[in-house]
Amino acid sequence: RYKTCYYSFYLSCALALAYCGYDPDTTEGKALYQNAEDICMILGEYFQIQDDVLDAFAPPEVLGKIGTDIEDAKCSWLVCKALELVSEEQKEILMANYGKHDAEGVKKVKELYRELKLEELFQTYEEEQKKMCDDLIAKIEPENFQDLFKFLLGKIYKRQK
């Protein structure tokens, strides 16, 4: 969570605030840096989860690569969510096929993800994250910094690759 949140989102925003002369030790600066961190934690986690979903479900010609999280046994949002939702029978299928470099096994895992409606769960999660970000962005003062976070959210919301 923190890796993507900090290096992909927060550090660039903190740099912009510093460049604009906002001191993190002043009252105004503390509030801005804290708001930036709060929003960037949501954006970074959302981005990483979205990346996990795209890895499994986006067509390679759209994504620009062939996703291998299943074969590589990555601890993705999808497998974690699946483990929360599976029956014992489904868990056996998952455990027998996850982390195997076998096309048929990958197909079974993806079928299980579809059976568990993980894409739909992600879409609900995505809308919740957007609303949370929109609400936090609306509270940022001075208002001209809202555009920075609207831009970042706009870059990742509903992205396809």
BAFI-3210 file (N, C-alpha, C; in Angstrom, 3 decimals, decimal comma, padded with zeros to 6 digits):
// residues 161
n [1|2|3|4|5|6|7|8|9|10|11|12|13|14|15|16|17|18|19|20|21|22|23|24|25|26|27|28|29|30|31|32|33|34|35|36|37|38|39|40|41|42|43|44|45|46|47|48|49|50|51|52|53|54|55|56|57|58|59|60|61|62|63|64|65|66|67|68|69|70|71|72|73|74|75|76|77|78|79|80|81|82|83|84|85|86|87|88|89|90|91|92|93|94|95|96|97|98|99|100|101|102|103|104|105|106|107|108|109|110|111|112|113|114|115|116|117|118|119|120|121|122|123|124|125|126|127|128|129|130|131|132|133|134|135|136|137|138|139|140|141|142|143|144|145|146|147|148|149|150|151|152|153|154|155|156|157|158|159|160|161]
n.u [000,820|001,789|004,055|003,349|001,571|003,155|005,578|004,546|002,483|002,159|004,779|005,341|003,305|003,904|006,351|005,512|004,048|006,114|007,712|006,046|006,313|005,152|005,413|005,887|005,839|004,236|000,918|-000,915|000,586|000,945|-001,699|-002,179|-000,208|-001,019|-003,611|-002,884|-001,450|-003,486|-005,295|-003,594|-002,951|-005,311|-005,573|-003,234|-003,554|-005,925|-005,027|-003,147|-004,754|-006,467|-004,606|-004,040|-006,508|-006,705|-004,502|-005,432|-007,822|-007,870|-007,634|-004,678|-003,855|-004,926|-003,972|-001,266|000,550|001,025|-000,724|000,609|000,180|-001,242|000,129|002,592|002,037|001,293|000,517|-002,179|-004,976|-007,170|-006,773|-006,625|-009,168|-010,681|-009,983|-011,310|-013,916|-014,403|-015,798|-015,125|-014,669|-014,157|-011,884|-010,055|-009,765|-008,604|-006,207|-004,978|-004,341|-003,297|-000,404|000,865|002,557|000,777|-001,440|-004,054|-004,579|-004,460|-006,669|-008,707|-008,485|-009,162|-011,780|-012,900|-012,588|-014,406|-016,762|-016,975|-017,564|-015,688|-014,841|-017,097|-017,228|-014,894|-015,627|-017,578|-015,972|-014,244|-015,963|-016,601|-014,084|-013,610|-015,633|-014,869|-012,387|-013,220|-014,735|-012,748|-011,024|-012,642|-012,510|-010,055|-007,958|-005,805|-008,216|-007,133|-005,345|-006,916|-007,225|-004,884|-005,212|-007,609|-006,753|-004,915|-006,670|-008,365|-006,651|-006,421|-008,960|-011,217|-009,364|-007,915|-005,568]
n.v [-001,191|001,353|001,860|002,473|004,543|006,545|006,958|007,215|009,030|010,798|011,956|013,457|015,356|016,576|017,682|019,563|021,254|022,166|023,431|025,517|027,010|026,343|025,775|022,971|023,227|025,292|026,379|026,518|025,142|022,598|021,658|021,526|019,672|017,451|017,005|016,404|014,046|012,403|012,189|011,106|008,622|007,227|007,398|006,037|003,422|002,701|002,863|000,746|-001,501|-001,342|-001,827|-004,515|-005,674|-004,995|-006,434|-009,048|-009,021|-007,218|-007,041|-008,185|-006,691|-004,214|-003,577|-003,676|-005,516|-008,917|-010,037|-011,411|-011,947|-014,033|-016,396|-015,772|-015,841|-013,534|-011,435|-010,253|-007,924|-009,235|-012,042|-011,986|-011,000|-013,025|-015,175|-014,397|-014,851|-017,389|-020,726|-023,904|-025,759|-024,097|-022,884|-024,954|-025,242|-022,783|-022,898|-025,069|-024,099|-021,509|-019,579|-021,247|-021,895|-022,329|-022,438|-023,480|-023,644|-020,921|-020,051|-021,345|-020,046|-017,422|-017,895|-018,566|-016,110|-014,638|-016,003|-015,355|-012,763|-010,670|-008,554|-006,916|-006,301|-004,806|-002,614|-001,398|-000,748|001,044|003,205|004,026|004,878|007,008|008,791|009,277|010,526|012,769|014,107|014,702|016,285|018,490|019,852|021,031|023,759|026,319|026,744|026,524|024,416|022,220|021,498|020,096|017,619|016,779|016,421|014,261|012,238|012,108|011,007|008,346|007,299|004,937|003,951|002,091|000,894]
n.w [000,000|000,923|-000,626|-003,385|-002,843|-001,650|-003,306|-005,895|-005,737|-003,304|-002,818|-005,130|-004,968|-002,516|-003,182|-005,069|-003,389|-001,711|-003,615|-004,269|-002,069|000,371|003,716|005,687|008,402|009,177|010,115|007,953|006,012|007,233|007,195|004,412|003,539|005,025|004,015|001,386|001,801|002,875|000,694|-001,241|-000,159|-000,504|-003,311|-004,148|-003,117|-004,408|-007,079|-007,111|-006,560|-008,717|-010,714|-010,174|-010,860|-013,568|-014,500|-014,395|-015,899|-018,109|-021,645|-023,271|-025,527|-025,020|-022,464|-022,925|-022,186|-021,103|-018,432|-015,439|-012,778|-011,518|-012,291|-011,162|-008,523|-007,072|-004,330|-004,694|-004,756|-005,778|-005,279|-002,519|-001,852|-002,991|-001,329|000,960|000,258|-000,851|-001,014|000,597|-001,426|-003,627|-002,668|-002,743|-005,511|-006,113|-004,602|-005,803|-008,293|-008,287|-008,760|-010,488|-013,494|-015,811|-018,378|-018,350|-015,612|-014,904|-016,302|-014,863|-012,386|-013,122|-013,964|-011,518|-010,195|-011,702|-011,115|-008,434|-008,703|-008,730|-010,363|-010,383|-007,660|-007,487|-009,104|-007,509|-005,305|-006,614|-007,226|-004,645|-003,751|-005,486|-004,729|-002,075|-002,503|-004,032|-002,077|-000,153|-001,700|-002,228|000,156|000,312|000,942|-000,079|-002,726|-005,300|-005,254|-005,437|-008,061|-008,736|-007,439|-008,546|-011,145|-010,818|-009,878|-012,080|-013,962|-013,216|-012,645|-013,737|-015,559|-018,295|-018,830]
ca.u [000,000|002,506|005,030|002,717|000,978|004,159|006,469|003,824|001,506|002,405|006,043|005,229|002,450|004,662|007,345|004,800|003,749|007,376|008,105|005,178|006,673|004,390|006,265|005,111|005,839|003,237|-000,447|-001,450|001,372|000,606|-003,013|-002,045|000,549|-001,845|-004,654|-002,231|-001,157|-004,755|-005,807|-002,636|-003,059|-006,470|-005,238|-002,210|-004,134|-006,864|-004,224|-002,549|-005,836|-006,883|-003,560|-004,267|-007,697|-006,341|-003,581|-006,202|-008,986|-007,733|-007,032|-003,263|-003,686|-005,296|-003,070|000,091|001,376|000,250|-000,690|001,139|000,062|-001,704|001,247|003,671|001,509|001,340|-000,477|-003,001|-006,282|-008,101|-006,619|-006,989|-010,634|-011,182|-009,823|-012,355|-015,253|-014,535|-016,223|-014,003|-014,444|-013,516|-010,539|-009,227|-009,465|-007,667|-004,914|-004,384|-003,998|-002,646|001,051|001,353|002,758|-000,020|-002,552|-005,335|-004,724|-004,781|-008,055|-009,563|-008,462|-009,955|-013,185|-013,289|-012,735|-015,674|-017,823|-017,055|-017,952|-014,662|-014,840|-018,188|-016,794|-013,935|-016,343|-018,170|-014,842|-013,767|-016,888|-016,435|-012,823|-013,780|-016,438|-014,047|-011,418|-013,942|-015,090|-011,525|-010,537|-013,508|-012,180|-008,700|-007,748|-006,556|-008,939|-006,372|-004,674|-007,869|-007,002|-003,815|-005,752|-008,595|-005,963|-004,421|-007,813|-008,820|-005,713|-006,554|-010,348|-011,709|-008,318|-007,992|-004,225]
ca.v [000,000|002,603|002,083|003,198|005,778|007,572|007,364|007,561|010,105|011,810|012,685|014,477|016,429|017,282|018,473|020,715|022,168|022,784|024,331|026,700|027,763|025,968|025,217|021,977|023,562|026,331|025,854|026,323|024,090|021,297|021,246|021,150|018,422|016,368|016,730|015,731|012,665|011,669|011,883|010,245|007,257|006,630|007,266|005,011|002,103|002,506|002,606|-000,591|-002,483|-001,251|-002,512|-005,947|-006,057|-004,920|-007,537|-010,285|-008,958|-006,386|-007,740|-007,808|-005,648|-002,941|-003,381|-003,484|-006,618|-010,063|-010,069|-012,672|-011,977|-015,352|-017,325|-015,372|-015,947|-012,220|-011,207|-009,193|-007,666|-010,259|-013,311|-011,736|-010,911|-014,376|-015,995|-013,989|-015,187|-018,740|-021,908|-024,850|-026,338|-023,065|-022,670|-026,030|-024,882|-021,661|-023,359|-026,012|-023,461|-020,208|-019,650|-022,258|-021,387|-023,270|-021,683|-024,037|-023,229|-019,485|-019,962|-021,760|-018,973|-016,310|-018,323|-018,444|-014,666|-014,212|-016,628|-014,587|-011,407|-009,753|-007,328|-006,080|-005,789|-003,745|-001,430|-000,761|-000,167|002,186|004,331|004,484|005,613|008,281|009,676|009,670|011,505|013,997|014,781|015,262|017,340|019,661|020,524|021,586|025,211|027,135|025,979|026,274|023,117|021,161|021,077|019,095|016,319|016,408|015,930|012,917|011,325|011,966|010,148|006,914|006,844|004,148|003,717|000,794|000,305]
ca.w [000,000|001,100|-001,686|-004,487|-002,318|-001,404|-004,394|-007,121|-005,549|-002,278|-002,935|-006,183|-004,455|-001,482|-003,895|-005,637|-002,278|-001,302|-004,698|-004,178|-000,873|001,567|004,771|006,441|009,828|009,460|010,238|006,604|005,373|007,838|006,688|003,005|003,431|005,566|003,019|000,258|002,207|002,998|-000,648|-001,947|000,359|-001,186|-004,735|-004,336|-002,889|-005,510|-008,269|-007,022|-006,687|-010,117|-011,466|-009,973|-011,626|-014,986|-014,790|-014,582|-016,784|-019,312|-022,789|-023,442|-026,549|-024,386|-021,332|-023,420|-021,682|-020,643|-016,976|-014,900|-011,316|-011,089|-012,448|-010,258|-007,148|-006,423|-003,275|-005,266|-004,151|-006,257|-004,562|-001,110|-001,798|-003,280|-000,123|001,907|-000,238|-001,400|-000,262|000,715|-002,760|-004,438|-002,127|-003,280|-006,911|-006,062|-004,082|-006,760|-009,560|-008,122|-008,707|-011,439|-014,854|-016,588|-018,964|-017,892|-014,213|-014,915|-016,767|-013,739|-011,381|-013,661|-013,905|-010,115|-009,947|-012,315|-010,326|-007,187|-009,109|-008,243|-011,173|-009,892|-006,353|-007,752|-009,604|-006,333|-004,585|-007,396|-007,035|-003,258|-003,659|-006,192|-003,879|-000,936|-002,999|-004,368|-000,817|000,439|-002,591|-002,063|001,417|000,259|000,878|-001,033|-003,739|-006,527|-005,151|-005,751|-009,453|-008,755|-007,048|-009,562|-012,271|-010,488|-009,850|-013,464|-014,686|-012,884|-012,537|-014,884|-016,570|-018,960|-018,952]
c.u [000,865|003,488|004,421|002,157|002,013|004,952|005,725|002,915|001,964|003,682|005,999|004,352|003,180|005,728|006,699|004,474|005,013|007,837|007,302|005,393|005,894|005,293|005,439|005,071|004,874|001,860|-001,035|-000,729|001,050|-000,706|-002,912|-001,318|-000,265|-002,967|-004,074|-001,960|-002,444|-005,296|-004,885|-002,642|-004,222|-006,143|-004,245|-002,740|-005,097|-006,100|-003,670|-003,603|-006,344|-005,874|-003,712|-005,429|-007,394|-005,426|-004,348|-007,226|-008,830|-007,121|-005,587|-003,047|-004,081|-004,298|-001,632|001,060|000,442|000,398|-000,238|001,021|-000,359|-000,553|002,361|003,261|001,618|000,228|-001,347|-004,314|-007,254|-007,979|-006,967|-008,503|-011,241|-011,098|-010,828|-013,707|-015,472|-015,148|-015,003|-013,650|-013,724|-012,083|-009,578|-008,823|-008,412|-006,277|-004,205|-003,853|-003,249|-001,133|001,657|001,483|002,115|-001,270|-003,910|-005,611|-005,092|-006,234|-009,018|-009,619|-009,313|-011,447|-013,717|-013,483|-014,061|-016,874|-018,049|-017,432|-016,964|-014,557|-015,926|-017,852|-015,792|-014,646|-017,023|-017,085|-014,363|-014,658|-016,781|-015,165|-012,934|-014,565|-015,620|-013,023|-012,094|-014,285|-013,874|-010,984|-011,339|-013,174|-010,814|-008,746|-006,264|-007,110|-008,117|-005,594|-005,629|-007,630|-005,916|-004,384|-006,854|-007,889|-005,487|-005,549|-008,315|-007,930|-005,935|-007,995|-010,782|-010,640|-008,399|-006,632|-003,270]
c.v [001,257|002,899|002,924|004,527|006,883|007,941|007,751|008,769|011,168|012,611|013,747|015,640|017,244|018,163|019,721|021,732|022,898|023,799|025,633|027,480|027,429|025,223|024,224|022,255|024,691|025,682|025,555|025,180|022,712|020,774|020,785|019,824|017,238|015,998|015,986|014,276|011,837|011,253|010,902|008,816|006,531|006,386|006,131|003,607|001,748|002,140|001,179|-001,684|-002,519|-001,983|-004,033|-006,445|-006,034|-006,068|-008,820|-010,196|-008,133|-007,203|-007,272|-006,697|-004,265|-002,601|-003,103|-004,531|-007,766|-010,113|-011,422|-012,757|-013,358|-016,354|-017,055|-015,396|-014,632|-012,135|-010,024|-009,045|-008,773|-011,558|-013,133|-011,689|-012,286|-015,247|-015,631|-014,588|-016,649|-019,745|-022,820|-025,451|-025,340|-022,798|-023,741|-025,743|-023,781|-022,131|-024,299|-025,314|-022,138|-020,386|-020,681|-021,603|-022,365|-022,537|-022,189|-023,642|-021,765|-019,290|-020,321|-020,680|-017,798|-016,651|-018,201|-016,975|-014,156|-014,759|-015,857|-013,123|-010,350|-008,476|-006,372|-005,496|-004,657|-002,477|-000,674|-000,057|001,108|003,405|004,895|005,318|006,970|009,257|010,181|010,732|012,831|014,791|015,425|016,420|018,618|020,467|021,214|023,101|025,444|026,284|025,670|024,959|021,954|020,614|020,009|017,708|015,849|015,832|014,501|011,893|011,069|011,058|008,664|006,412|006,191|003,902|002,282|000,133|001,001]
c.w [000,000|-000,025|-002,805|-004,021|-002,211|-002,647|-005,663|-006,957|-004,553|-002,499|-004,025|-005,730|-003,394|-002,130|-004,498|-004,543|-001,822|-002,351|-004,651|-002,886|000,378|002,540|005,587|007,949|010,182|009,549|008,861|005,894|005,912|007,284|005,233|002,836|003,951|004,599|001,820|000,606|002,293|001,628|-001,367|-001,426|-000,311|-002,653|-004,980|-004,151|-004,017|-006,792|-008,253|-007,181|-008,129|-011,009|-011,361|-010,826|-013,120|-015,384|-015,103|-015,705|-018,054|-020,443|-022,982|-024,473|-026,026|-023,288|-021,785|-022,901|-021,317|-019,127|-016,457|-013,379|-010,807|-011,158|-011,439|-008,783|-006,382|-005,378|-003,699|-004,497|-004,532|-005,469|-003,085|-000,945|-002,053|-002,030|000,969|001,545|-000,623|-000,429|-000,148|-000,651|-003,671|-003,967|-002,643|-004,721|-006,943|-005,655|-005,069|-008,013|-009,433|-008,005|-009,625|-012,815|-015,833|-017,073|-018,474|-016,439|-014,097|-015,317|-015,625|-012,660|-011,859|-013,670|-012,479|-009,743|-010,516|-011,532|-009,012|-007,425|-008,615|-009,072|-010,692|-008,511|-006,528|-008,226|-008,468|-005,521|-005,285|-007,196|-005,613|-003,110|-004,343|-005,332|-002,688|-001,353|-003,332|-003,109|-000,161|-000,397|-002,389|-000,804|001,394|000,120|000,756|-002,176|-004,983|-006,459|-005,410|-007,156|-009,568|-008,469|-007,987|-010,794|-012,012|-010,497|-011,275|-014,291|-014,403|-012,834|-013,846|-015,952|-017,077|-019,145|-018,017]
res [r|y|k|t|c|y|y|s|f|y|l|s|c|a|l|a|l|a|y|c|g|y|d|p|d|t|t|e|g|k|a|l|y|q|n|a|e|d|i|c|m|i|l|g|e|y|f|q|i|q|d|d|v|l|d|a|f|a|p|p|e|v|l|g|k|i|g|t|d|i|e|d|a|k|c|s|w|l|v|c|k|a|l|e|l|v|s|e|e|q|k|e|i|l|m|a|n|y|g|k|h|d|a|e|g|v|k|k|v|k|e|l|y|r|e|l|k|l|e|e|l|f|q|t|y|e|e|e|q|k|k|m|c|d|d|l|i|a|k|i|e|p|e|n|f|q|d|l|f|k|f|l|l|g|k|i|y|k|r|q|k]
***
